[in-house]
């Protein structure tokens, strides 16, 4: 299944994306399973894309909540870990 990146607006297979979810409790988490309950947004697994999302507050707008810097750090760490 294809998903659209909220930053680049490009479609990619679901497995090439990272999902960030605003849970029903209002907490923002990185969803590695793709099955967490809540409002989700997909971002491409690319360091530049994540940094753009942080700078432009794209995830804040899509999830309608302020995203903590730790979430972006976690996304970047996941990408770094996959490249090794």
PLY file of the C-alpha trace (Angstrom):
ply
format ascii 1.0
element vertex 84
property float x
property float y
property float z
element edge 83
property int vertex1
property int vertex2
end_header
0.00 0.00 0.00
1.17 3.51 -0.84
1.23 6.34 1.70
1.81 10.05 1.16
4.62 11.87 2.96
3.24 14.94 4.76
6.44 16.86 3.98
7.26 16.05 0.34
3.70 15.02 -0.69
5.24 12.09 -2.59
3.74 8.61 -2.41
5.89 5.69 -1.29
5.27 2.11 -0.16
4.24 1.98 3.50
7.44 0.12 4.45
9.61 3.02 3.18
7.88 5.48 5.50
7.86 6.27 9.20
4.53 6.78 10.97
4.10 9.34 13.72
0.89 9.10 15.75
-1.05 11.39 18.07
-2.60 8.91 20.49
-6.13 9.38 21.89
-4.42 10.68 25.06
-2.75 13.45 23.01
0.76 12.01 23.21
2.91 11.97 20.06
4.84 8.75 19.43
6.77 7.09 16.61
4.77 4.04 15.51
7.14 1.33 14.30
4.36 -1.28 14.05
2.05 0.85 11.88
-0.88 -0.23 14.02
-1.00 2.22 16.92
-4.38 3.82 17.59
-4.68 7.49 16.89
-4.24 10.09 14.17
-1.17 9.27 12.08
1.11 11.07 9.65
3.74 9.50 7.41
7.20 10.88 6.66
9.80 9.58 4.24
12.82 7.83 5.78
15.20 10.63 4.86
17.24 12.84 7.19
16.62 16.00 5.12
12.86 15.37 5.10
12.75 14.95 8.89
14.78 18.12 9.41
12.44 20.00 7.05
9.43 18.70 9.00
11.01 19.95 12.24
11.91 23.35 10.80
8.51 23.97 9.18
6.52 22.28 11.99
4.76 20.08 9.43
3.94 17.33 11.92
2.60 19.91 14.39
0.04 21.00 11.79
-0.94 17.52 10.64
-1.28 16.07 14.13
-2.79 19.29 15.52
-0.51 19.22 18.56
2.97 20.48 19.42
5.53 17.78 18.59
8.42 17.58 21.06
12.01 17.72 19.73
12.59 14.22 21.19
10.20 12.77 18.56
12.34 14.22 15.75
15.48 12.93 17.50
13.92 9.45 17.64
13.03 9.58 13.92
16.60 10.58 13.05
18.01 7.83 15.29
15.84 5.24 13.52
17.14 6.37 10.14
20.75 6.38 11.37
20.31 2.86 12.73
18.97 1.53 9.42
21.86 2.98 7.42
24.49 1.08 9.41
0 1
1 2
2 3
3 4
4 5
5 6
6 7
7 8
8 9
9 10
10 11
11 12
12 13
13 14
14 15
15 16
16 17
17 18
18 19
19 20
20 21
21 22
22 23
23 24
24 25
25 26
26 27
27 28
28 29
29 30
30 31
31 32
32 33
33 34
34 35
35 36
36 37
37 38
38 39
39 40
40 41
41 42
42 43
43 44
44 45
45 46
46 47
47 48
48 49
49 50
50 51
51 52
52 53
53 54
54 55
55 56
56 57
57 58
58 59
59 60
60 61
61 62
62 63
63 64
64 65
65 66
66 67
67 68
68 69
69 70
70 71
71 72
72 73
73 74
74 75
75 76
76 77
77 78
78 79
79 80
80 81
81 82
82 83
